[in-house]
Structures are given as C-alpha cells and as structure tokens.
Amino acid sequence: MVKPSKIQNTKLDVPKHALRAIVLTDSFSNRFKPLTLEKPRCLLLLANVPLIEYTFEFLALGGVQEVYVFCHTHAHEIKEYVDLNGRFLCRKSKWNHVTSPFSVQTIISSENLSAGDALRELDTRKSIESDFILVNGDVVSNICLKDVIAEHNKRRQADKNAIMSILVRKRARIGSEASIFVIDSDTSECLHYELIKMKPRTKTISINGEIFDKHQNVEIRNDLIDCQIDICSPEVPALLTENFDYQDIRKDFVHGILTSDLLGKTIYCHVIEDNYAVCVQNLQTYNIITKNVLSRWSYPFVPDSNLLSNQSFKYMRGHIYKEDNVILSRSVNLKSKVVIGSGTKILENTVIMTATIGKNCVIGNNVNIENSFIWNNVIIGDGCRISNSIIADNVILGKNCIIQEGTIISFGVQISDGMIISGNIRLTNFLPEKHIKNNTFESTDTMVVGVNGKGYIYQDHESSDVEDTETESIDCSSLVYNMKEISISDTSLSSISSGESDAPRRRSSTAITMMSDESDTTNEYFYREAIAGLEQAFDENHMVDSVILEMHSLRMSTNVSYFEVRSTIIMAFLNYIIKLISEEGKSIANIIEQKIKKWVILLKKMTFANEDKEEIILTLQELCSKRIEYMRFFPPLLKLFYNEDIVEEEDIYSWFDNPKSQTALNHYFTTIDLMHTRHQDERHKIKLRIRGLQEGKISICFFSGKKTKILRGNRDSIDESEVEFDDNEAFAVFAEEKNKKKAYEVEFYVQSVQDIRNDQNNHIKHISGMFGISEEQSTSLLRYFRWNKERLIEQYMDNPNMVLQTAGVTTNTSTMSALKTVPNFTCEICCEDEKNLQTYALQCGHRYCKHCYEHYLTQKIKEEGESCGIYCPGEKCNYIVTERAVELLVSPEISRRYAYLLDRTYVNDNEHLRYCPAPNCEYTIKCRIEQRQLTSIVPTVVCLCGQRFCFGCGLSDHQPCICILVKMWLKKCEDDSETANWISANTKECPKCNATIEKNGGCNHMICKKCKYEFCWVCTGPWSEHGTNWYNCNRYDENSKINFQDQQAQSRALLERYLHYYNRFSNHEQSAKLDRELYLRTEKKMAQLQITSDMSWIEVQFLRRAIDILCQCRQTLKWTYAFSFYLARNNATEIFEDNQRDLEMAVESLSGLCEKPINIDQISQLKQAILDKTVYVSNRREILLEDTAKGFLEDRWSFNVPLK
C-alpha cells in the first residue's frame, strides 16, 4: 500500500538555486546486450559520437549549471570518460574543463539496481533543494529547456501538489514500447498513464471513471513519445524513499502517484511541438534516431558540428558526412545518409547506403552495406553483404560474408570467410566471469563464426522470461522493426464498456476497456504458467506423475487444446537445453540423454491419435526453425522421440509427405530436393538430396530396414555414401557431424598490431610486478633478453644488480630525465655553447644538446634500423635509451618508425610469431608449432588478408610437401633449370600429325585443330585413357629405365626421372597462373550472368568458388610432384599416387567446365555440374592431404634422401 507523503510543498517561490540535472547512465534493461557487457550503454556510438555527449550538449543548451551522473554498471569507465577525454586520457574532458558550461559530479553506487534506487540515494545525500531535471544518459534532444522550466514553475505556483512535468513529443511511434496518456486538455495535467507493451501485447487498460467526472475536457493520447526527460521537484526523491518498492519511474512511480488516493500529488505533461527529443530505448529507436540525426532533425547536434574535439566532419550533398584522412576508391558509391570516420579506407566497387562507418575501418572490394552501423577499427573482407546490423569495435569479417538483417556483432568477434550470419542473432566474444572461473564454456562456436572465427551466439538466460520464447526477443529488441506490430491506433479505443445502464454508475468500478480476444489471453496465460511450471520441475527434479497431473489441471482450467500443451512442452525442452548448454557447457547428446529423456513421457501422455504424432514432428520442426540456435536440436530430439516411441516410422513417412515439412525445412537449407522411392520391396528407402546447407556441416542419416543412407553436406553440396547397418544400429536419425580438426591442420591466431602491443604490455606488467621494478625497467630487461622471460627470471633471481647493469638499465629512478637548460654548458659532440641551449641526459649523466641527441637517434632508427639496442652516445656507456627519451627527442615520424621496429623485434624474437608475407599486410600469425614438428607436418596458416603460407618456412602454401623437401626441391630446380629448359618448351607437336600446338589455357585436354586428335599436354598420351583406370599420367615408370648398362644411360635415366616430376610441377604452376587469369575474367562472366539470367548476385558466386578451389588444388598438386620425387617406392607410395591421380583427374574436369562458354538456356545444368564437381574436387584434396598427414604420424613414408 502506498504511504501518504510527509513532505509538504511549503516553498512555492521560483527557486534561486543553480539549475541541476540528474543523469542516469544505466538503462536497467538488457536490450543492448551483449554490447553493454563490455561497454556502458551511454558510451555506445550513435553517428560516431558517444550517446552521453548528446545528453550533455542538450543540458548545456538548456542552461544547466550542475550535473550529477549516477553510475552503476561500468561505473569507473564512465567516470574516466567524464573526467578525462575518452580518446586522450592525459587530457581533461571538455565537460571537466574550466570552460565547461556546468560542473559534473560522478556518483558511483554498487547498489543502484533501478532508477528508483538512484533517486533514493540522492535523497539520502540531501543535496537536492530545488527543482531538477531527470534525464537518461542516452537522450538526443535540441529542446531549449528554459521555456519548459518556466512553464513548470508556473504550474508549481498554481498547484501546490505539482511534483513533476513529463516531456512528451507528438510523432508517429518508431517501434518502442508505446504509452497511453490521459491528459486534461485545459491544464495539461496527466490523469492516467499506462505502458503498452509490444510483446506480449497489452490487450486492455482500465481508467478510473472519476477522472471523467472531475475534468471537463479529457484527451486519451496514444500518439505521444515519452522523451524520458522530467522536470522534478525535490519531493520526488523523498516520495521514492517513502515508497521503497517503486523501481521504475514510469511503470511504478508515475503510475502509483496517479492511482493513489492518499498521496494527492499531481503530474503534468509538457507536449513539444517543434523541437526534437527522444530516448534511445532499444535497438529500433537507435536505428531511427541515427537516421534522424543524419537527416539533421536534431540540429545543431549533427555530425558536422563535431561534438568531439578530435572530429573533423564536413557536410556534403545527400546527407553524407566525411572526416579528414578518409581514403575512398574512385568506384565507391555513397548513396545517402552516410557517415565515414577518419582513417577509414574503402576499396573498389563498394556501395554504402544509410550507414555509419567509424574510425580506422578497412572495407574491401565489392562490399554492400545498407542500413547498418559500423563502429571503430572494423575490418570487412571483399564481397561482404551487411544489412540492418550493428558491427562493434575491432570486429573482423572474412571475405564473402553475409550479415543478414537484425544481427548484432559485439566487440572483437571474428568471422571466417564465406559465413552466412542469419538475421536477428547476437554474437559476442565476451566470456562471463563464472565461465572463466569454472572453465566450462566453449568461447567459439565454429558452426556460426567458422573454423578461424572467434565468438558465439549470445543468450541472456539470466534476464529472459516466458515472453522470450519465440519472437519477443526478436521483435522488441531487434534492430529491424516489423511494421505489422505497429502500436494501436486511435480507433482501437472505440470499444467502451461499463457496468451500468441508465442508473447512476459506481465510480469505483467504472472503466474504459480496450477489448481483446479472450482466447488469446487464455492461451498466453496457459503458456506463461506452463513454461514456468515445467522449468521449475526440470530444475528441481519433480516427480513426473505430479507434473503430468498439474499439466492436465492447468489445461482444463484454461480450456486449451492438447496441441497447445504439446507445443508448450516441446518449447520447454528447447529452452532447457539452451540453458544447460550455457550454464554447464555439456554436449547436446549428454543433455538429452541425462536430462530430457526422463520428461519425454509428458508428450506421450498428451498424445492420443496417430495424426497427433505427425503434428509433433511438424511442431518440433517449426519451433526449431524460429531461432537459429534451436536448429541443431531438431535431429537429436527427433531421434529421442523415435527411440521413446513418441513417433513411429509411419509418422516420419507422413511427415516427409506433408508439404508443411518442406516449407519449414527451407529455413535450414537453400535448396532441398526431397525424393521418395517407394517400391513394393524397397519402401524403406528415402533419399534426401541437400545442397547449400547454411549451418555448417551435418550428416543426415535416415533409417529403415537394413540399409541406411548417409548424406554428408557442406555449404555447397553433398557427398553421398551408403553404409550397411544392423537393425539395432540403424536407428540413428540426423546425427551431427562434429567439426574436428583434421590431421593436416594446425591451430593459429591472427593478431593485429594492437594485439602484439597488448601481449608486450602483459609481459612487461608481469615482470614489473614480480621483480618490484618500474615498467620502464622491465621493458628494457625483456628486450635485452629477447623476450625470454624464463632466462630473465633465472638470472635476475641469482644476481639482480648484475643483470640490470649488464642490460644497461639504471637502478636510480628518483630523478626523471627531461629536457633542461644548463648554464655554461658546452656540448661534447658539436661543441655548441649557445645560451638557453636545450640539453638531455639519461640517468648515466652523459649530457648532450637536444640537436645532437635527435640526430644520433634519427640515424640509428631511420638509417640503421635499430630499436632495442640503442645505447647512450657517451663513450663506452652501455645505458639503453628508453622509449620515453625517443618520444621526447625525435619527430613524430621517427617515433612511429621506432615503435614499428620495436614491434618487429618482438615478433622476430618470438618463435611462435611470424609476419604475414603479403605486401602491405600488418597482421601477425601466432602458431604454437615447434621446429621439431616440421619434419612431419606442413603448418599452413591463413591471414585475414587471404594470404595462405607455411608458418614453418614462410613460403606460400606447399602442402603436402614438408619444408625440408621444399628446400631441397627448389635448390635442385635452380641447379638443373638450364638443363631442363630445352625439354620444357612452350610448344609441343601433335603426336598424330606433328602440327605445332601452343597451350593457352589451364586445361590439359588438347584438341589438334588440324587432325582433331585429342591428347594430354603433359604426357602426350591419348586423352581417352585419362578418364579411366588406365590413367598413368602422374606415374613415372621405373621399370622402363632399369636396364641401362652404362653410366651415361643411368645418368640420362636420372635426368628423365627429374624432368618427369619437374615438368608436371611447372605445368601445374603455369596452369594455376592461367586459372587465376580466368579468375579475373570471372567477374565479367558473373556480371553477364546477372544481366542475362534471373540469378541474383549470390547465386552467380558459384564460379568464384569454383576458381578458388581450382587454384588451391593446383597449388596442392604442384607440390605433390616435389613430394613424389623424394618418395621411396613402396605400397604407401602407390596409395599416394592413386590419390594424386584422382585429384588431378577431378581438377582437369573442373577446369574444363569452368572454361565452357556460357549458354543461358543451359545455365542451370552448368551451375549444378560446377557445384557438384567443386565439392568433389575439394573433397579429393582433403582426402589426399589427410592421408599424407596421417602417413607422417604413422611413419608410413620413407624417402630416398636423409631428412636432416
């Protein structure tokens, strides 16, 4: 019950105190998670400016003199931003400067869990004595508050009970939660307030009939936006203290004040007509407000006002804002409403429309960005498509990624090439503290972000409720707003009911009600209660029989159908699995076996007719398709339902026949071809042909009878194999195929320059804390010991003074080096004795003039490339010049060069780090491969720039040939190249008619134009043998050369053997170059396809994918011949050459398909053929590499040369 207020408004004069504002930086909601897990909401960027900057500018415009900033979450980060400049922490913030229009006081509280708690703490401080402005830290407004405050004061003079004025604005709603305001038209008094939720939708509101008796003119308004700006009297904090259960200002406090008969307080609404004011309540309003700011509705708070001191935006036609130091290629298309921050580079043929791009971003070629928000330091690979998404700081997107509508990618997430991120999901790389301590959480979901990616799908289980089960989390908190869910219109208020006829009505019970469908309300009630009860039963392990009884009772009391009951049970299963995966980190199979299996009997008890069983599968399929994280649960749950006799084999057949199943399956797959083969004696076989699987790799097994069909698919196509099982083994439905690391793969990480520096800082802090020395000293020690911490620790513990002296590190830290003027000083180097000459000396005491020091350091850094080993210029002095000295004495350009050399020295000193060899690439690869392992594996790594290379030797990818064999082969090719030139000519003669033929393509299938004879370019043998088991082009026939009797003949045989392998090695190298030229022509071919056919841009990418695989396989084949040259003959060699032959035949076939002319009438068949062959070629390459790598592990290979 609400307590009556003890506070009386005894002083109604206009306050003469300083105008104060209370800024609440916490929204006390989870709508911006996972972004707000790592950064406070008020510091999130809107049009490249932190949200709190708009709030401060608005308060400054309104004449506010004192600002109290209340912080709870990320409090210290907010305080640091407010007190210091967010970018240059050594400088004061403009809001903490003497020129600031107001003073700022940051209040940190660990107990403020709501807006009510914050104001209660304010009341305990007794610091508010006059009216104040209450505002959130994410408000964007250009209202001048002076007029609003003046009108508020007039109301306070007229009404001693007035305690608050709420600012509202007339405008069509933009997808946030709507509000119903009942307002007195004459006085603007707010008579009733009701929050209308979108999901679940508020169906009814009740208004006290006394309102209409007391007030002549009443407006019921649902066309007002709540700006979340309030003018409050000092009584507001006191009232919140007295009514301690008030948490939310609107739902609790305002609603409670207006409905209380005891408090007797009044609240007014101030309707804004002309200016702009809105609060960033959720992702939908974030989207709309950003566009409004770019359209200059919030003027003067627009990008070209440069609200931050380090910004330099200029306004251009079409609402385009661009900072200085932006690099745009000529073919970049900026359409409208685009913001581009400084240091950003955008490459060729990129299209950007209605988007904000932060600072220091790199956007590749052929990128399409629409209605999206890219923050700082983001790297976007070539060919990416981003729509209606938020990409936070330091995110890296690989090539050809598709980010669909509504996606939120939080800080530091990395996504591999070619991944498709389905809409309305949130990815994060942030690990909750409880999982870090327990080490029970897998921080990367490769099914979502790819093999080389970092991140996982975020699920907020702590704050979720039953409303989140299906679409609430998407609709209410999504970046994309569904216009079908727009708020109620004025016509919805037309249904008025009361409990009277002509008799005088009872004021206490009269109400105005917006009617809703009764069955909808009943279903929602059942769903809410059933989900809550089932979750409690699962957690507390209740008796199954008791739960069944409770479900029956609930069903009868709400009169819902059994279909609703079964759907709710399945939904509870899905939610519980997600919860256990997050909390316990167990596999899906273990959770289903240990937790879910017990409760399946609930479904059985609610299932009666045979058609119900088919409906169970359809319901499971439909629910799993609604959210991407549920998709992987469909196969194991269907298997469980079958094993537990919930569904039968006939039900699964019926499910396949049902058209609804194919509609739902399209959520999973790009193309699905379901084909039934039901013969009288073979009804048990169902063939599923699945292409373009969007969610990574999966194995689909369908059972019946003794034969089981297994289809293994990836993103492009499938590979089929038929396996025999016993009856007991055949009951495996849709088994997931785990993404295990292959034998030829190694783990590696791509690091940016900032990552390298962070690693260095971590080492420095560790040594500094361990030895109790300054970070500057530990830096010099680590660089002297070449970052070998173990050796440093061992020697330092034995004799610390000796180590410091040897490393040139001073132990005297009492005096800090600085530039200063010394009277009567003469420089020993240049003999300059000018008055007021600036000098510098290290702690060793050797002092020289600044000019000589600068010249000395510049020569060492710029010309000699020195960094760590720069000593004092004094004769025989071994004191190291510190970073601080370099920054003080040299120009910024030389200082940047010095930092670059320090980074390179760190990388070169670390055997597990290597720079990417691609030109102009600054990335570093980290791989924990040991030198001794290089004789058994080729550690191939892939940089974010797309460069594939061997981490062991730094050369381009040379799998499967190990580094030592590569070194031998390259040396032999250099020595024997002159001998081989005459036989490796560019032309050959037709074996039949001797006509001279020049090769001009990558395919080795040659057709003589003169006699039409078909032969192989490599071996000149008949081409007809190259598609059969008679194929021997890849093998060197040893037996044909063993009968030479003299030394000269043997030497010739060795030369011919070398030329056999070299010829094929160089042929694949040349063919790869020609294929890459074909790759360049593919762009025009794809554009032609889009114009002449009805294919989309994505659909024509099959050619690019095919050429990529073709070039990759050519590179592999090229090095298989170097590997074969040194391979000793045995049974394992035969297997290797068989794999080599199969790959080579497949590559030639794919090359021929890619070079075929495009015929529009047959484009579908050509596309299908190329897709199938591309997958087959890729699989053959994996088989060859996998078998070769296992051969090293199993010691199967023997070589004719020693491996040293």
C-alpha positions, 0 to 999 in steps of 0.5 A: 500500500502506498504511504501518504507523503510527509513532505509538504510543498511549503516553498512555492517561490521560483527557486534561486538555486543553480539549475541541476540535472540528474543523469542516469547512465544505466538503462536497467534493461538488457536490450543492448546486450551483449554490447553493454557487457563490455561497454556502458550503454551511454558510451555506445556510438550513435553517428560516431559520437558517444550517446552521453555527449548528446545528453550533455550538449542538450543540458548545456543548451538548456542552461544547466549549471550542475550535473550529477551522473549516477553510475552503476554498471561500468561505473569507473569507465564512465567516470574516466570518460567524464573526467578525462577525454575518452580518446586522450586520457592525459587530457581533461574532458571538455565537460571537466574543463574550466570552460565547461558550461556546468560542473559534473559530479560522478556518483558511483553506487554498487547498489543502484539496481533501478532508477528508483534506487538512484533517486533514493540515494540522492535523497539520502545525500540531501543535496537536492533543494530545488527543482531538477531535471531527470534525464537518461544518459542516452537522450538526443534532444535540441529542446531549449529547456528554459521555456519548459522550466518556466512553464513548470514553475508556473504550474508549481505556483498554481498547484501546490501538489505539482511534483513533476512535468513529463516531456512528451513529443507528438510523432508517429511511434518508431517501434518502442514500447508505446504509452497511453496518456490521459491528459486534461486538455485545459491544464495539461495535467496527466490523469492516467498513464499506462505502458503498452507493451509490444510483446506480449501485447497489452490487450486492455487498460482500465481508467478510473471513471472519476477522472471523467467526472472531475475534468471537463475536457479529457484527451486519451493520447496514444500518439505521444513519445515519452522523451524520458526527460522530467522536470522534478521537484525535490519531493520526488526523491523523498516520495521514492524513499517513502515508497521503497518498492517503486523501481521504475519511474514510469511503470511504478512511480508515475503510475502509483502517484496517479492511482493513489488516493492518499498521496494527492500529488499531481503530474503534468505533461509538457507536449513539444511541438517543434523541437526534437527529443527522444530516448534511445530505448532499444535497438529500433529507436537507435536505428531511427534516431541515427537516421534522424540525426543524419537527416539533421532533425536534431540540429545543431547536434549533427555530425558536422558540428563535431561534438568531439574535439578530435572530429573533423566532419564536413557536410556534403550533398545527400546527407553524407558526412566525411572526416579528414584522412578518409581514403575512398576508391574512385568506384565507391558509391555513397548513396545517402545518409552516410557517415565515414570516420577518419582513417577509414579506407574503402576499396573498389566497387563498394556501395554504402547506403544509410550507414555509419562507418567509424574510425580506422575501418578497412572495407574491401572490394565489392562490399554492400552495406545498407542500413547498418552501423559500423563502429571503430577499427572494423575490418570487412573482407571483399564481397561482404553483404551487411544489412540492418546490423550493428558491427562493434569495435575491432570486429573482423569479417572474412571475405564473402560474408553475409550479415543478414538483417537484425544481427548484432556483432559485439566487440572483437568477434571474428568471422571466417570467410564465406559465413552466412550470419542469419538475421536477428542473432547476437554474437559476442566474444565476451566470456562471463566471469563464472565461465572463466572461473569454472572453465566450462564454456566453449568461447567459439562456436565454429558452426556460426563464426567458422573454423578461424572465427572467434565468438558465439551466439549470445543468450541472456538466460539470466534476464529472459522470461516466458515472453522470450520464447519465440519472437519477443526477443526478436521483435522488441529488441531487434534492430529491424522493426516489423511494421505489422506490430505497429502500436494501436491506433486511435480507433482501437479505443472505440470499444467502451464498456461499463457496468451500468445502464441508465442508473447512476454508475459506481465510480469505483468500478467504472472503466474504459476497456480496450477489448481483446480476444479472450482466447488469446489471453487464455492461451498466453496465460496457459503458456506463461504458467506452463513454461514456468511450471515445467522449468521449475520441475526440470530444475528441481527434479519433480516427480513426473506423475505430479507434473503430468497431473498439474499439466492436465489441471492447468489445461482444463482450467484454461480450456486449451487444446492438447496441441497447445500443451504439446507445443508448450512442452516441446518449447520447454525442452528447447529452452532447457537445453539452451540453458544447460548448454550455457550454464554447464557447457555439456554436449547436446547428446549428454543433455538429452540423454541425462536430462530430457529423456526422463520428461519425454513421457509428458508428450506421450501422455498428451498424445492420443491419435496417430495424426497427433504424432505427425503434428509433433514432428511438424511442431518440433520442426517449426519451433526449431526453425524460429531461432537459429540456435534451436536448429541443431536440436531438431535431429537429436530430439527427433531421434529421442522421440523415435527411440521413446516411441513418441513417433513411429516410422509411419509418422516420419513417412507422413511427415516427409509427405506433408508439404508443411515439412518442406516449407519449414525445412527451407529455413535450414537449407537453400535448396532441398530436393526431397525424393521418395522411392517407394517400391513394393520391396524397397519402401524403406528407402528415402533419399534426401538430396541437400545442397547449400546447407547454411549451418555448417556441416551435418550428416543426415542419416535416415533409417529403415530396414537394413540399409541406411543412407548417409548424406554428408553436406557442406555449404555447397553440396553433398557427398553421398555414401551408403553404409550397411547397418544392423537393425539395432544400429540403424536407428540413428536419425540426423546425427551431427557431424562434429567439426574436428580438426583434421590431421593436416591442420594446425591451430593459429591466431591472427593478431593485429598490431594492437594485439602484439602491443597488448601481449608486450604490455602483459609481459612487461606488467608481469615482470614489473610486478614480480621483480618490484621494478618500474615498467620502464625497467622491465621493458628494457630487461625483456628486450635485452633478453629477447623476450625470454622471460624464463632466462630473465627470471633465472638470472635476475633471481641469482644476481639482480644488480648484475643483470640490470647493469649488464642490460644497461638499465639504471637502478636510480629512478628518483630523478626523471630525465627531461629536457633542461637548460644548463648554464655554461654548458658546452656540448661534447659532440658539436661543441655548441655553447649557445645560451638557453641551449636545450640539453638531455641526459639519461640517468648515466649523466652523459649530457648532450644538446637536444640537436645532437641527441635527435640526430644520433637517434634519427640515424640509428632508427631511420638509417640503421634500423635499430630499436632495442639496442640503442645505447647512450652516445657517451663513450663506452656507456652501455645505458639503453635509451628508453622509449620515453627519451625517443618520444621526447627527442625525435619527430613524430615520424621517427617515433612511429618508425621506432615503435614499428621496429620495436614491434618487429623485434618482438615478433622476430624474437618470438618463435611462435610469431611470424609476419604475414608475407603479403605486401602491405599486410600488418597482421601477425600469425601466432602458431604454437608449432615447434621446429621439431614438428616440421619434419612431419607436418606442413603448418599452413596458416591463413591471414585475414588478408587471404594470404595462405603460407607455411608458418614453418618456412614462410613460403606460400602454401606447399602442402603436402610437401614438408619444408625440408623437401621444399628446400631441397626441391627448389635448390635442385630446380635452380641447379638443373633449370638450364638443363631442363629448359630445352625439354620444357618448351612452350610448344609441343607437336601433335603426336598424330600429325606433328602440327605445332600446338601452343597451350593457352589455357589451364586445361590439359585436354588438347584438341589438334585443330588440324587432325582433331586428335585429342591428347594430354599436354603433359604426357602426350598420351591419348586423352581417352585413357585419362578418364579411366583406370588406365590413367598413368599420367602422374606415374613415372615408370621405373621399370622402363629405365632399369636396364641401362648398362652404362653410366651415361644411360643411368645418368640420362635415366636420372635426368628423365626421372627429374624432368618427369616430376619437374615438368608436371610441377611447372605445368601445374604452376603455369596452369594455376597462373592461367586459372587465376587469369580466368579468375579475373575474367570471372567477374565479367562472366558473373556480371553477364550472368546477372544481366542475362539470367534471373540469378541474383548476385549470390547465386552467380558466386558459384564460379568464384568458388569454383576458381578458388578451389581450382587454384588451391588444388593446383597449388596442392598438386604442384607440390605433390610432384616435389613430394613424389620425387623424394618418395621411396617406392613402396605400397604407401607410395602407390596409395599416394599416387592413386590419390594424386591421380584422382585429384588431378583427374577431378581438377582437369574436369573442373577446369574444363567446365569452368572454361565452357562458354556460357549458354543461358538456356543451359545455365542451370545444368552448368551451375549444378555440374560446377557445384557438384564437381567443386565439392568433389574436387575439394573433397579429393584434396582433403582426402589426399592431404589427410592421408599424407598427414596421417602417413607422417604420424604413422611413419608410413613414408620413407624417402630416398634422401636423409631428412636432416 
